[in-house]
Amino acid sequence: MVSKIELDMAKEEAELKKQHDLQQVVDWALEKKLALEEGRKNYDEICQQITDYFCPNRDNFVVKRSPGEDRTRRIYNPIGIQCVEQASADLYGLLTDPSGYWFEFNFENQDSMSDNMKYWLRKQSELIYEKLYAPAARAAQALARSYHDDLAYGTDIIYIGWNNDRACPLLQNLRLSECYIDEDDTGLVDTLIRCYELSVKSIKQLYPKAELSFEMLEDIRKNKTEKKYKIIHAVFPSSEHTTKISKMLYTSLIFTEKDKVVLETSGYDEFPFAVCRWETAPGEVYGRSKAMTAKADVLTLQLMTKEMLESAQLANRPMMAIKHSEERLQIPRITPGGYMEYEDEPPIAFNAGNNYKAADDVIQRIEERVKHEFSLYRINDLQGTHRTREEILQRISEGTRLLGPVAGRQMTEKLDVILLRVFNLCARNGVLEPPPEYVPFFDLKVVYNSPIA
């Protein structure tokens, strides 16, 4: 018969082995994060330039700015900002217009399902739509920002979770500078490691059961709860590491980077992130965007606009040619309604900026190139004030063909992932109604009703 002491020793050994295995996974996740971070340095440099000239109020990759700092000091021509905002609004209206039901769920084996099951699924589609667009779900904001990130950085990341307090889904945009991704053998993203900062106060509130480090406990004791620590959240397939710490398909591990203190271990039945890329170059994981294509023209516009402004200023307030240096003190500043005295000859204006309009013509041509790069789907480009019905339908048909590949990737990598995970979350949390018939297994698909679909 096993004694109580032997049982306690066995439990202690099992706990020590569990802690050792968990520490091995933490070390592996940290090494994985460092490897992914090392391979993204060139991409971060490009994204920082995109932030500076296309979306200054968005993410920072290389430069760290303080709160309230002026982010538009380098911008002389805002054409890049305007084009990204206009194109993202076009995508939002064409793919996910919230004014109507832009999606519904359907069965893969539609013909084998009864009318009652079809009616049930249609009703659940309407219910999920209402839950998705509840204010607490933040779906409208997340989708709108995701299109902006697609056009600017070529990659957007949305976390799809569940809001327990409001009983609805929760969509959150993640900053690309904080996230590192990896693909599986089919080219789909199955690993995401996020590195971000949290204050001691937030750590204690979010993870009340976690065993905090001695340094964190000292900060709490000294009332330094605003001190921030770097947190790493790794989500990866459970089969990727030999040590299993979760029985689910995907493992979730949250720990501090400095002390490797594990705050939470959990898992997901499906990948909880929708990672969409605009287009990818061979051998690259992160996307390439419209803004990266137009970056050279936009940088040229900043230099030429600055030069044109300086030339126009020289034309309006030219330099004054004087014969002797002491005459400089006798020439007053030129102001409206002012006057000056002279005895022999008046000072002569040196006109060096009379040809600034030539730069203006070049700037307009470059701006047209940038606008053309971002023109996704428009009928307003037709010349003249009168447009026939045939002209408008022809332009719509052309725009649909041009946006076909873009819309396909948006639906596959982002919208399908979001909607199918939201369906599963609603089913697990008891939001959906029970089906009228017992069906052991059925495949769902998403049918889109948007204009571009």
Rosetta blueprint (number, residue, H / E / L):
1 M L
2 V L
3 S L
4 K H
5 I H
6 E H
7 L H
8 D H
9 M H
10 A H
11 K H
12 E H
13 E H
14 A H
15 E H
16 L H
17 K H
18 K H
19 Q H
20 H H
21 D H
22 L H
23 Q H
24 Q H
25 V H
26 V H
27 D H
28 W H
29 A H
30 L H
31 E H
32 K H
33 K H
34 L H
35 A H
36 L H
37 E H
38 E H
39 G L
40 R L
41 K H
42 N H
43 Y H
44 D H
45 E H
46 I H
47 C H
48 Q H
49 Q H
50 I H
51 T H
52 D H
53 Y H
54 F L
55 C L
56 P L
57 N L
58 R L
59 D L
60 N L
61 F L
62 V L
63 V L
64 K L
65 R L
66 S L
67 P L
68 G L
69 E L
70 D L
71 R L
72 T L
73 R L
74 R L
75 I L
76 Y L
77 N L
78 P L
79 I H
80 G H
81 I H
82 Q H
83 C H
84 V H
85 E H
86 Q H
87 A H
88 S H
89 A H
90 D H
91 L H
92 Y H
93 G H
94 L H
95 L H
96 T L
97 D L
98 P L
99 S L
100 G L
101 Y L
102 W L
103 F E
104 E E
105 F E
106 N E
107 F E
108 E L
109 N L
110 Q H
111 D H
112 S H
113 M L
114 S L
115 D H
116 N H
117 M H
118 K H
119 Y H
120 W H
121 L H
122 R H
123 K H
124 Q H
125 S H
126 E H
127 L H
128 I H
129 Y H
130 E H
131 K H
132 L H
133 Y L
134 A L
135 P H
136 A H
137 A H
138 R L
139 A H
140 A H
141 Q H
142 A H
143 L H
144 A H
145 R H
146 S H
147 Y H
148 H H
149 D H
150 D H
151 L H
152 A H
153 Y H
154 G L
155 T E
156 D E
157 I E
158 I E
159 Y E
160 I E
161 G E
162 W E
163 N E
164 N L
165 D L
166 R L
167 A L
168 C E
169 P E
170 L E
171 L E
172 Q E
173 N E
174 L L
175 R L
176 L H
177 S H
178 E H
179 C E
180 Y E
181 I E
182 D E
183 E E
184 D L
185 D L
186 T L
187 G L
188 L L
189 V E
190 D E
191 T E
192 L E
193 I E
194 R E
195 C E
196 Y E
197 E E
198 L E
199 S E
200 V H
201 K H
202 S H
203 I H
204 K H
205 Q H
206 L H
207 Y L
208 P L
209 K L
210 A L
211 E L
212 L L
213 S L
214 F H
215 E H
216 M H
217 L H
218 E H
219 D H
220 I H
221 R H
222 K L
223 N L
224 K L
225 T L
226 E L
227 K L
228 K E
229 Y E
230 K E
231 I E
232 I E
233 H E
234 A E
235 V E
236 F E
237 P E
238 S H
239 S H
240 E H
241 H L
242 T L
243 T L
244 K L
245 I L
246 S L
247 K L
248 M L
249 L L
250 Y E
251 T E
252 S E
253 L E
254 I E
255 F E
256 T E
257 E L
258 K L
259 D L
260 K L
261 V L
262 V E
263 L E
264 E E
265 T E
266 S E
267 G E
268 Y E
269 D L
270 E L
271 F L
272 P L
273 F E
274 A E
275 V E
276 C E
277 R E
278 W L
279 E E
280 T L
281 A L
282 P L
283 G L
284 E L
285 V L
286 Y L
287 G L
288 R E
289 S L
290 K H
291 A H
292 M H
293 T H
294 A H
295 K H
296 A H
297 D H
298 V H
299 L H
300 T H
301 L H
302 Q H
303 L H
304 M H
305 T H
306 K H
307 E H
308 M H
309 L H
310 E H
311 S H
312 A H
313 Q H
314 L H
315 A H
316 N H
317 R L
318 P L
319 M E
320 M E
321 A E
322 I L
323 K L
324 H L
325 S H
326 E H
327 E H
328 R H
329 L H
330 Q L
331 I L
332 P L
333 R L
334 I L
335 T L
336 P L
337 G L
338 G L
339 Y L
340 M L
341 E L
342 Y L
343 E L
344 D L
345 E L
346 P L
347 P L
348 I E
349 A E
350 F E
351 N L
352 A L
353 G L
354 N L
355 N L
356 Y H
357 K H
358 A H
359 A H
360 D H
361 D H
362 V H
363 I H
364 Q H
365 R H
366 I H
367 E H
368 E H
369 R H
370 V H
371 K H
372 H H
373 E H
374 F H
375 S L
376 L L
377 Y L
378 R L
379 I L
380 N L
381 D L
382 L L
383 Q L
384 G L
385 T L
386 H L
387 R L
388 T L
389 R H
390 E H
391 E H
392 I H
393 L H
394 Q H
395 R H
396 I H
397 S H
398 E H
399 G H
400 T H
401 R H
402 L H
403 L H
404 G H
405 P H
406 V H
407 A H
408 G H
409 R H
410 Q H
411 M H
412 T H
413 E H
414 K H
415 L H
416 D H
417 V H
418 I H
419 L H
420 L H
421 R H
422 V H
423 F H
424 N H
425 L H
426 C H
427 A H
428 R H
429 N L
430 G L
431 V L
432 L L
433 E L
434 P L
435 P L
436 P L
437 E L
438 Y L
439 V L
440 P L
441 F L
442 F L
443 D L
444 L E
445 K E
446 V E
447 V E
448 Y E
449 N L
450 S L
451 P L
452 I L
453 A L
